[in-house]
Amino acid sequence: MLRYISVFIFLLVVQISFSQEEEELPSLEEINNQLDNPLSQFWSLIFQENLVSNSGDAVNGSHNSNVFNFQPSLPVPVGKSHMLLVRPVFPFITSPEFDENGDKTGTDSGFGDMQVFSLFGPDKKDGVVWAVGLTFAFPTASSDYLGSGKYQMGPAAMLLSMGEKWVLGTIVQHWTSIGGDSFREDVTKTELQYIIRKKIPGKAMTIGMGPTISMNWEAEEGNQLTVPIGLGITKTVKWGKMPFKLRVEPQYSIIKPDNYGSLWNLRIQIAPILRNPFLNNN
């Protein structure tokens, strides 16, 4: 409940400050199109809710978990033709706990491991857009159950085709543990988000998917790979003078770990859009 109250207060403060501005933003359709690119010329304050149904051979029945992320996306210009994105991810997790027989014994809620995702690439609004960077994870979890206990880092890359009708591409991140609790297991994992979105002309809207394939290289065979598919709607709207990008996307894992993993995920995003103070967005 505390995180929802905090989100509401934060959005209210942002809305009040933004409503005092007299300068008009571009059309909602232009904003919606630009924000398919993480190196967009706008800032977005992304609040992402993931409602997950989990199952597997190691537990009895199916069990729900929740991951709520705040991930502000704040790209800044570097020189005249490039952009730098440093996007932190602050997770709040609610997850069931199990005994050795696979029976649920309770629920653990708290902060997870914070991540920082960076990209650097050319400032482009359409065509082929690429960027490279680094990704990091820090052992900030409020309990051992909600985090890895390890400092992690690795490469990141993005390749997008920003066409007139379609947005196609991928964002890849890879983490390897480089320190932390020596009694915890090492981490080697890869995440690949694939993006397929069809633009709906004149509606500031897209239909498509952006699930994330994950690979845990340290897990046993049969428990390494998760491959979700999805279909959702993204639309940019206005609340007062402030644009918001909204997204709802159900996802289903056609491949998941045998022991325990996500079967269904309902992803909901609300992202207030701000002018980039380092750029003229008009």
N, C-alpha and C positions, 0 to 999 in steps of 0.2 A: 504494500500500500504506500510506503514511504516513497518509493521510486516514482509512482504515478503522481503523487502530490508534487514532488520536485519537478517532474516534467511539466506539469500544468503551470506552476509558478514561473518556470524558466520561459516557457512559450509566451506567457502573458507579458513578462518584462520585455521580451524581444518584440512582441507585437506593438506594445506601446511606443517603444523607441523608434520602430520602423515607420509607424503611422505619422510621425512628425516630419518625415521626409517628403519633399514636394516633387522630386525628380521621378519620372515614370520609368519603369522597367520595360524591356522588350515584351513581345507578346508571350502568352503562356505556351503556345506551341513552340516558339523559338527556345524558351527556357527548358521545356520538356525535352526537346531534341538535344540540346547541349549537355544536359545532365546525364545522358547515357555514357558520357566520357568522364572518368574520374578527374581528368585534367581540365574540367570545365572552367569557364571564366566566371562562374558563380560559386559562392560558398553555400553549402548545405549542411544542416545540423540533423543528422540522420538518427532517428530513434527506431530501432528494429526489435520487434517482438517475434520470437520463435516458439510456437506451441508444438511440442514434439510428443509423439506416441512411440514408445520403445518396446521391443520384445526380443526374445532370444532363448537359446537352450539353457542358459545359465540361470534364468529367473523363471518364476512361476507367473504366468499371465502377462498382460501388457501393462505398461506403467507410463504415466505422463511426466514430462519434465518441461522446464521453461528456461530459455536464455533470452534475457533482455539486454541489448547492446545500445550504448550511446557512442556513435562514431562520427564526430564532426569531420567534414571533408572541406579543407581550407587550402586550396592550391594558391600559390603565389608566383608571379612572373619572375623569371631569371633572365636578365638581358632583354632583348627585344623580340625573341622568337621561341623561347622555351618556358616551360612551367615546371614547378616543383610541388609535389603533393606529399605532405606528411600527415597521415590520418591515424590518430590513436583510436583504439577500440576498448571501451570500458564495459565489461560484461557483469551482469548480475544474474546468478544462476540459482534455480531451484531444482533439486534432483533427488529422486528416491534413493534410500539406502537399503541394502539387502544383507541377510545373514548368509552363512555358508551353505544353507539349503536352498537359496534362491528366493526366500520369502522376504517381503518388504517389512522392514523394521521401523522405518521413519522417513523423514525428509530433511535434507540439509539445504539451507539457503544462505547465500552470501556472495561476495565478490569472487570472480574468477581471475585467471591470469590476464593481465593487461597486455595488449598487443599494439605495436606501432608499425604501420605499413607506409612505405615511401616509394614514390615514382618520380622519375625525371624524364621529360621528353619534349618534342616540339609542340608548340602551341598551334593546334589545328582544330577546326570545327567540323570538317567533313573529310571524306576519303579515308585512306589508311592512316590510322593513328597508332603510334607505338610509344612505349616507355619502359625503362628499366629502373630497378632500385633495390632496396634491401627491406627485409621484414624482421621484426624482433618480437620476442615474448618475454615477459618478466613474471617471476613467481610471486604475484601479489594476492593470490587466493586467500580467502579468510579461513579456509580449512584444507587439510591435505586431500580431502575427498573431491574438492572442487578445482584443483589445479595440479600441475605436474611437479612443482617444486624445483623447476629448472629454468635457468636463463637460456634462451634460444635465439638463434639468428640464422639468416640465410638469404638467398637471392629472391627477387620478385621481378615479374615482367608482365607487360600487357600488350596485346595486339588486337585492334578493333578495326572493323570496316564500317564506317559511318556513311551509309548510302542514303539515297533519297527515300527509299521505301523500307529498308531493313537496317538493323544494327546487328552485326555478327562479330564474334570474337571471343577472347579468353583472357583471364587474369590468373597468373600462376604464382603461388608462394610456396617456399620450402623452408622448413625449420630443422635445425640440428642443435641439440643441447650443447652448451659450451661452459656450463658451470651450474652451481646450485647445490642442493642437498645430495650428498654423495650416497645416501641410503635409498634414494628414489631411482626408479628406472630411467635410463637414458631415453631421449626423445629424438626420433627421426620421422618426420611426417611431411606430406605434400598435399596441398589443396589446389585444385584447378576449377575455377568458376568458368562455365561456358555460357555464353550470352547469345540468345536468339530472340530478337524482338521485331515485330512488324509495326510500323508507324500507321496510325489512323489519321489521314489528312483532315485538318481543320478541327480536330477534337482535342489537341494537346494530350494525346493518349497513345500508348503502345500496348500490344498484346504479345505475350511470349513467355520466355523463361530465363532464369539466371541462377540455376542451382550450382552447388559446389561439390565436385567429386573429391573425396578425401582418401588418402592412403597412409596408413600407419605401418611404417616399414619394420618396426620393432615387434609388432604383434605376430602371433602364430598364424600359420596358413589357415584361411577360412575366416579370419577375424581382422584382416588388414583393410579391405576395400569397402567403401560406401559409394554407390552411384545413384543419385536421385534424378528424377525427371519432374517437370512441373509445367503448369500453365497458369499465368496470372495476368492481371491488368495493372497498368501504371497510368496515372493521370495527374496532371498538374492543374491545381485550382487556386482560387484566391480567397483568403479570409481577410476582409478589410482591404488593405493595400498590400498585404504580404502574400506572395505565392507559397504554396505548399505542394510538394510532390508526394503523392499517395501511391502505395503499392500493396496489393494483396495477391499472394501466390501460394496455393497449395502445392506440396511436393511429396512424391512417393519414391521410396528407395527400391529400385529393381534389383540391386545387390546391396547387401548389408552384412555386418559381422554375424557369424553364427551364434556366438555367445550372448551378445547384447548390443543393440544398436537401434538407430532411428528407422522406423518404418514409414511414418507419416510426419510431415512438418508443415504447419501453417505459418507462413512468414507474412508479417504485417509491418509496413514501413510508413512513417510520417516524417517528412523532412522539410522544415521551414527553409526557405531560400533567401539568401542575403546577397546584396551587392558585394563584389570583391573590392575592398577599399583601395587596392593597388592598381585597379583597372577602371577604364571607362567602359561600362557594359552596353552603352547605347550605340 
